Amino acid sequence: MKKIIALFITSVGLVSCGGGDQTVDEIIAQGDLETIRAKKTEITSQQKLIESQIKTLDSVIGILGNEEKLPLVNTLTAKNEVFNHYLELQGDVSTKQNVLIYPEMSGTLQKVYVQEGDRVSKGQLLATIDDGGMSNQLNQLKAQAELAKTTFERQERLWEQNIGSEIQYLQAKTNYEAAENMVSQTQSQLGKSSIRAPFSGIIDNVIKDQGTVVSPGPGSEVFRLVNLSDMYIEVEVPETYLGAVSKGKEALVYFPVLGDSVIAKIRETGNFINPANRSFKAEIPVANKEGKIKPNLTAKVSLNDYTSEDAILIPTSIISENAEGEQYVFVAEKPNENGESIVKRTIIETGKTQGANIEVLSGLDNGDEIVKEGARSVKDGQKVKIQK
């Protein structure tokens, strides 16, 4: 541009010389300030005129030469797909087979047969308590019961032969039954001296050592027994999801500490709304094949509360909002052979959000080309070039 202006000024000077006008050098040589200023004003006006003409020529050259500068955008194609929305909650791992085992009778812990970490089966003997001579007493009662049985059987044979009185027969029968009852009661009481596993599991803690005096009641726990094969997670679900969260729905469970995830299904939902937090409980069983999942372990649970088989999902980042609060995106028409297209603003209605995407309920059709990169810099009806 400067070169063109310089050539123009030079040509003006040459024309001035050829036409009898004074050159710039001649005017400067005269030293007349007014004449110099007048000449400067004349040349400045000519310079502005030339710059304006050059801009006009550049614009025409760009149009005629197909060099119009168009905004570059890229698009994504709207398509129907399955959309699963998940409600994210937090819960703790629990097990219904996590118990403290108490003694059922008082006495000295005579023998402990297991250690922490031992796997035991249901009914297995874990420890014994000194019975205080009750086993000897049981032997005596058994002997008395045997004698009572013999007496009764003889008296019964005599009674069948009409020998002896009825009262003798009834008395022998009563003595025999009473002796049997005493043996049963003593056996039941003596059985309390043996501590057995109520279910199969792992001895998590041996609380009382051998030789300790124990008795029924709080503070006399002997073992903690845990079964890690039947684990579940209990979460509090807001009551607004009462119709969406039900038995059999899919649940994604993630354990942050373990860095592991499992897929499960809701086993049970509560029938009671907690008035304190307006929520109900949902129970999700989790498999624990490797035994890594422990009671009270924190878990993040995602419950499937909504599914659409033919949803259109778009990134939330490309959605704009007008002054009326309506959401809109730009949809590109079918481009020509040069990749040029016209974009149009389209009002949409959105639904649930999952991650960085949102479901579009209305406004878009399957196959629409939606402006993705460059959506913030285009206008309704603008011509753009689609970048592939």
C-alpha positions as CSV (number, residue, x, y, z in Angstrom):
1,M,0.0,0.0,0.0
2,K,2.8,2.4,0.9
3,K,4.6,1.7,-2.3
4,I,1.4,2.4,-4.3
5,I,1.0,5.7,-2.4
6,A,4.6,6.6,-3.0
7,L,4.3,5.9,-6.7
8,F,1.1,8.0,-6.7
9,I,2.8,10.9,-5.1
10,T,5.7,10.6,-7.6
11,S,3.3,10.5,-10.5
12,V,1.6,13.5,-9.1
13,G,4.9,15.3,-9.0
14,L,5.7,14.3,-12.5
15,V,2.3,15.3,-13.8
16,S,2.7,18.6,-12.1
17,C,6.0,19.1,-13.8
18,G,4.6,18.2,-17.2
19,G,1.5,20.4,-16.7
20,G,3.4,23.5,-15.6
21,D,2.6,23.1,-11.9
22,Q,5.3,23.5,-9.4
23,T,6.9,20.4,-7.9
24,V,7.2,19.8,-4.2
25,D,10.8,20.6,-4.2
26,E,10.2,23.9,-6.0
27,I,7.4,24.8,-3.4
28,I,9.7,24.0,-0.5
29,A,12.5,26.1,-2.1
30,Q,10.2,29.1,-2.2
31,G,9.8,28.9,1.6
32,D,6.2,30.1,1.5
33,L,4.4,28.4,4.5
34,E,0.9,28.8,3.2
35,T,1.7,27.4,-0.2
36,I,3.4,24.4,1.4
37,R,0.4,23.7,3.6
38,A,-2.0,23.9,0.7
39,K,0.1,21.4,-1.2
40,K,0.1,19.0,1.7
41,T,-3.7,19.2,2.0
42,E,-4.0,18.5,-1.7
43,I,-1.7,15.4,-1.6
44,T,-3.5,14.1,1.6
45,S,-6.9,14.2,-0.1
46,Q,-5.5,12.3,-3.1
47,Q,-4.0,9.7,-0.7
48,K,-7.3,9.0,1.1
49,L,-9.1,8.6,-2.3
50,I,-6.5,6.1,-3.5
51,E,-6.8,4.0,-0.2
52,S,-10.5,3.8,-0.5
53,Q,-10.3,2.7,-4.1
54,I,-7.8,0.0,-3.2
55,K,-10.1,-1.5,-0.5
56,T,-13.0,-1.6,-3.0
57,L,-10.8,-3.3,-5.6
58,D,-9.6,-5.9,-3.0
59,S,-13.2,-6.8,-2.0
60,V,-14.2,-7.2,-5.7
61,I,-11.1,-9.4,-6.4
62,G,-12.0,-11.6,-3.4
63,I,-15.6,-12.2,-4.6
64,L,-14.7,-12.7,-8.2
65,G,-11.8,-14.9,-7.4
66,N,-13.9,-17.1,-4.9
67,E,-11.6,-16.0,-2.0
68,E,-14.3,-15.0,0.4
69,K,-13.1,-15.7,4.0
70,L,-15.7,-17.9,5.8
71,P,-15.8,-19.0,9.4
72,L,-14.4,-22.6,9.8
73,V,-16.6,-25.0,11.9
74,N,-16.9,-28.7,12.4
75,T,-20.1,-30.6,13.1
76,L,-21.4,-33.7,14.8
77,T,-24.2,-35.8,13.4
78,A,-27.3,-36.3,15.6
79,K,-28.2,-39.9,15.9
80,N,-30.6,-42.0,17.9
81,E,-29.0,-44.1,20.6
82,V,-29.7,-45.9,23.9
83,F,-29.5,-43.5,26.9
84,N,-29.2,-44.7,30.5
85,H,-29.4,-42.2,33.2
86,Y,-28.0,-43.0,36.7
87,L,-28.7,-41.6,40.1
88,E,-25.4,-41.4,42.0
89,L,-25.5,-42.2,45.7
90,Q,-23.1,-43.2,48.5
91,G,-23.4,-46.2,50.8
92,D,-21.5,-48.6,53.1
93,V,-21.0,-52.3,52.7
94,S,-22.8,-54.4,55.3
95,T,-23.4,-58.1,56.0
96,K,-26.3,-59.6,57.9
97,Q,-23.8,-62.3,59.2
98,N,-21.5,-60.2,61.2
99,V,-22.1,-61.0,64.9
100,L,-20.5,-61.1,68.3
101,I,-20.7,-64.5,70.0
102,Y,-21.5,-64.4,73.7
103,P,-21.3,-67.2,76.3
104,E,-24.6,-68.7,77.5
105,M,-23.3,-69.7,80.9
106,S,-20.9,-68.4,83.5
107,G,-17.6,-70.0,84.1
108,T,-13.9,-70.2,83.1
109,L,-13.1,-70.2,79.4
110,Q,-11.5,-73.7,79.5
111,K,-10.4,-74.1,75.9
112,V,-10.3,-72.0,72.7
113,Y,-10.0,-74.1,69.6
114,V,-9.8,-71.4,66.9
115,Q,-7.6,-68.4,66.0
116,E,-8.3,-65.1,64.2
117,G,-8.6,-65.6,60.5
118,D,-9.7,-69.3,60.8
119,R,-12.6,-70.3,58.5
120,V,-15.2,-72.3,60.4
121,S,-18.4,-74.1,59.4
122,K,-21.8,-73.9,61.0
123,G,-22.0,-75.8,64.3
124,Q,-18.3,-76.1,64.7
125,L,-17.0,-76.1,68.3
126,L,-15.1,-72.8,68.9
127,A,-14.5,-73.0,72.7
128,T,-15.6,-74.7,75.9
129,I,-16.5,-73.3,79.3
130,D,-15.8,-75.2,82.6
131,D,-19.1,-76.8,83.5
132,G,-18.5,-76.9,87.2
133,G,-19.1,-80.6,87.6
134,M,-22.3,-80.6,85.6
135,S,-21.1,-83.5,83.4
136,N,-20.8,-85.7,86.5
137,Q,-24.2,-84.6,87.6
138,L,-25.6,-85.6,84.2
139,N,-24.0,-89.1,84.5
140,Q,-25.8,-89.6,87.9
141,L,-29.1,-88.4,86.4
142,K,-28.7,-90.8,83.5
143,A,-28.1,-93.7,85.9
144,Q,-31.2,-92.7,87.9
145,A,-33.2,-92.4,84.7
146,E,-32.1,-95.9,83.7
147,L,-33.2,-97.3,87.0
148,A,-36.5,-95.5,86.8
149,K,-37.0,-96.9,83.3
150,T,-36.4,-100.5,84.5
151,T,-38.7,-100.1,87.4
152,F,-41.4,-98.7,85.2
153,E,-41.1,-101.5,82.6
154,R,-41.4,-104.2,85.3
155,Q,-44.4,-102.4,86.9
156,E,-45.9,-102.1,83.5
157,R,-45.7,-105.9,82.8
158,L,-47.2,-106.6,86.2
159,W,-50.0,-104.2,85.5
160,E,-50.7,-105.9,82.2
161,Q,-51.1,-109.2,84.1
162,N,-53.5,-107.4,86.6
163,I,-50.9,-107.8,89.3
164,G,-50.3,-104.8,91.6
165,S,-52.2,-101.6,92.1
166,E,-52.9,-98.9,89.6
167,I,-51.2,-96.3,91.9
168,Q,-48.0,-98.3,91.8
169,Y,-48.0,-98.3,88.0
170,L,-48.7,-94.6,87.7
171,Q,-46.1,-93.8,90.3
172,A,-43.4,-95.8,88.4
173,K,-44.4,-94.1,85.2
174,T,-44.2,-90.6,86.7
175,N,-40.8,-91.3,88.3
176,Y,-39.5,-92.5,84.9
177,E,-40.8,-89.4,83.0
178,A,-39.4,-87.0,85.6
179,A,-36.0,-88.7,85.4
180,E,-36.0,-88.4,81.6
181,N,-36.9,-84.7,81.9
182,M,-34.1,-84.0,84.3
183,V,-31.6,-85.7,82.0
184,S,-32.9,-83.5,79.0
185,Q,-32.7,-80.3,81.0
186,T,-29.2,-81.1,82.3
187,Q,-28.0,-82.0,78.8
188,S,-29.4,-78.7,77.5
189,Q,-27.7,-76.7,80.3
190,L,-24.5,-78.6,79.7
191,G,-24.6,-77.8,76.0
192,K,-24.3,-74.1,76.9
193,S,-20.8,-74.8,78.0
194,S,-19.8,-75.3,74.4
195,I,-19.6,-72.3,72.2
196,R,-20.4,-73.2,68.5
197,A,-20.5,-71.2,65.3
198,P,-24.0,-70.1,64.4
199,F,-23.1,-69.9,60.7
200,S,-20.2,-70.5,58.4
201,G,-17.7,-67.7,58.2
202,I,-14.3,-66.3,59.3
203,I,-13.2,-65.7,62.9
204,D,-12.5,-62.0,62.7
205,N,-11.5,-61.5,66.3
206,V,-10.8,-63.7,69.4
207,I,-11.9,-61.3,72.1
208,K,-11.4,-63.4,75.3
209,D,-8.3,-65.5,76.0
210,Q,-8.3,-69.0,77.4
211,G,-8.6,-68.9,81.2
212,T,-10.8,-65.8,81.3
213,V,-13.9,-65.9,83.5
214,V,-17.0,-65.2,81.3
215,S,-20.7,-64.8,81.8
216,P,-23.7,-64.0,79.7
217,G,-24.4,-60.4,78.9
218,P,-22.7,-57.3,77.5
219,G,-18.9,-57.1,77.9
220,S,-18.4,-60.9,77.7
221,E,-18.1,-61.2,73.9
222,V,-15.8,-64.1,73.1
223,F,-15.6,-64.0,69.3
224,R,-16.6,-61.9,66.3
225,L,-17.7,-64.1,63.4
226,V,-18.1,-62.6,59.9
227,N,-19.4,-64.2,56.7
228,L,-18.0,-62.2,53.7
229,S,-19.8,-64.2,51.1
230,D,-23.2,-62.5,51.6
231,M,-22.3,-58.8,51.3
232,Y,-24.7,-56.0,50.4
233,I,-24.8,-52.2,50.2
234,E,-27.6,-50.1,51.7
235,V,-28.2,-46.6,50.2
236,E,-30.7,-43.9,51.1
237,V,-32.8,-42.9,48.0
238,P,-34.7,-39.6,47.8
239,E,-38.4,-40.1,47.8
240,T,-38.7,-38.3,44.4
241,Y,-37.2,-41.4,42.8
242,L,-39.8,-43.8,44.4
243,G,-41.3,-44.7,41.0
244,A,-37.9,-44.9,39.2
245,V,-35.9,-47.0,41.6
246,S,-37.3,-50.5,42.1
247,K,-36.4,-54.1,42.7
248,G,-34.4,-55.6,39.8
249,K,-33.1,-52.3,38.4
250,E,-29.4,-52.2,37.4
251,A,-26.8,-50.7,39.8
252,L,-23.2,-49.9,39.1
253,V,-21.1,-50.1,42.3
254,Y,-17.6,-48.6,42.6
255,F,-15.2,-49.0,45.5
256,P,-12.8,-46.0,45.6
257,V,-10.4,-47.7,48.0
258,L,-10.1,-50.8,45.9
259,G,-10.4,-49.1,42.5
260,D,-12.8,-51.8,41.5
261,S,-16.4,-51.9,40.1
262,V,-19.1,-54.4,40.0
263,I,-22.5,-54.6,38.2
264,A,-25.4,-55.7,40.4
265,K,-29.2,-55.4,40.7
266,I,-31.4,-53.9,43.4
267,R,-32.4,-56.8,45.7
268,E,-34.9,-55.0,47.8
269,T,-36.4,-51.5,48.4
270,G,-37.8,-50.2,51.6
271,N,-41.5,-49.7,52.3
272,F,-41.0,-46.8,54.7
273,I,-40.1,-43.2,54.0
274,N,-37.8,-41.8,56.6
275,P,-39.4,-38.5,57.8
276,A,-36.1,-37.1,58.8
277,N,-34.5,-37.0,55.3
278,R,-37.5,-38.0,53.1
279,S,-35.8,-41.1,51.7
280,F,-36.2,-44.8,51.5
281,K,-33.7,-47.6,51.6
282,A,-32.4,-49.8,48.7
283,E,-30.4,-52.9,49.2
284,I,-27.9,-54.1,46.5
285,P,-26.1,-57.4,46.9
286,V,-22.4,-57.6,45.8
287,A,-20.3,-60.6,45.0
288,N,-17.1,-61.0,47.0
289,K,-15.3,-63.9,45.3
290,E,-11.8,-62.7,46.2
291,G,-12.8,-61.6,49.8
292,K,-11.5,-58.0,49.3
293,I,-14.8,-56.3,50.1
294,K,-15.1,-55.7,53.9
295,P,-18.0,-54.5,56.1
296,N,-18.3,-50.7,56.4
297,L,-16.3,-50.2,53.2
298,T,-17.4,-47.0,51.4
299,A,-19.0,-47.5,47.9
300,K,-20.4,-45.2,45.2
301,V,-23.6,-46.5,43.8
302,S,-25.1,-45.5,40.5
303,L,-28.8,-46.6,40.1
304,N,-30.4,-46.7,36.7
305,D,-33.5,-44.5,37.1
306,Y,-34.2,-43.6,33.5
307,T,-33.7,-45.3,30.1
308,S,-34.5,-44.1,26.5
309,E,-34.0,-46.5,23.6
310,D,-33.8,-43.7,20.9
311,A,-32.4,-40.6,22.6
312,I,-30.4,-37.9,20.9
313,L,-27.4,-36.8,23.0
314,I,-25.2,-33.7,22.4
315,P,-22.5,-32.1,24.5
316,T,-23.8,-29.5,26.9
317,S,-20.9,-27.2,25.9
318,I,-22.4,-26.3,22.5
319,I,-25.8,-25.2,23.9
320,S,-26.5,-21.5,24.2
321,E,-29.4,-19.6,25.7
322,N,-31.3,-16.5,24.4
323,A,-32.8,-13.6,26.4
324,E,-36.1,-15.5,26.8
325,G,-34.3,-18.4,28.5
326,E,-34.7,-20.8,25.5
327,Q,-31.9,-23.1,24.6
328,Y,-30.6,-23.4,21.1
329,V,-27.9,-24.9,18.8
330,F,-26.8,-24.2,15.3
331,V,-27.8,-26.7,12.6
332,A,-25.9,-26.7,9.3
333,E,-27.6,-27.3,6.0
334,K,-26.3,-29.8,3.6
335,P,-22.9,-28.4,2.3
336,N,-22.0,-27.9,-1.3
337,E,-19.1,-29.4,-3.1
338,N,-16.8,-26.9,-1.5
339,G,-17.9,-27.7,2.0
340,E,-19.9,-24.4,2.3
341,S,-23.1,-24.3,4.2
342,I,-25.7,-22.0,5.9
343,V,-26.2,-22.4,9.6
344,K,-29.6,-21.9,11.3
345,R,-30.4,-21.4,14.9
346,T,-32.7,-24.1,16.3
347,I,-34.6,-24.0,19.6
348,I,-34.3,-27.3,21.5
349,E,-35.8,-28.8,24.7
350,T,-33.4,-30.8,26.9
351,G,-33.9,-33.5,29.5
352,K,-31.5,-35.4,31.8
353,T,-27.8,-34.9,31.9
354,Q,-25.2,-37.7,32.1
355,G,-21.6,-36.6,32.3
356,A,-20.7,-34.1,29.6
357,N,-23.8,-35.0,27.5
358,I,-27.5,-34.0,27.7
359,E,-30.6,-35.6,26.1
360,V,-32.5,-33.5,23.5
361,L,-36.2,-34.1,23.8
362,S,-37.3,-32.0,20.9
363,G,-35.9,-29.7,18.2
364,L,-33.4,-32.1,16.5
365,D,-33.9,-35.0,14.2
366,N,-31.8,-38.0,13.5
367,G,-29.1,-37.1,11.0
368,D,-29.0,-33.3,11.7
369,E,-25.5,-31.8,11.4
370,I,-25.0,-29.7,14.6
371,V,-22.2,-27.1,14.8
372,K,-19.7,-28.2,17.4
373,E,-16.5,-26.3,17.3
374,G,-17.1,-22.7,16.3
375,A,-20.7,-22.7,17.7
376,R,-20.0,-19.6,19.8
377,S,-18.7,-17.5,16.9
378,V,-21.4,-18.0,14.2
379,K,-24.8,-16.3,13.7
380,D,-28.2,-17.3,12.4
381,G,-28.2,-17.6,8.6
382,Q,-24.4,-17.1,8.3
383,K,-22.5,-18.9,5.6
384,V,-19.7,-21.1,7.0
385,K,-17.1,-23.6,5.7
386,I,-17.3,-27.1,7.3
387,Q,-14.0,-28.4,8.2
388,K,-13.6,-32.2,7.9
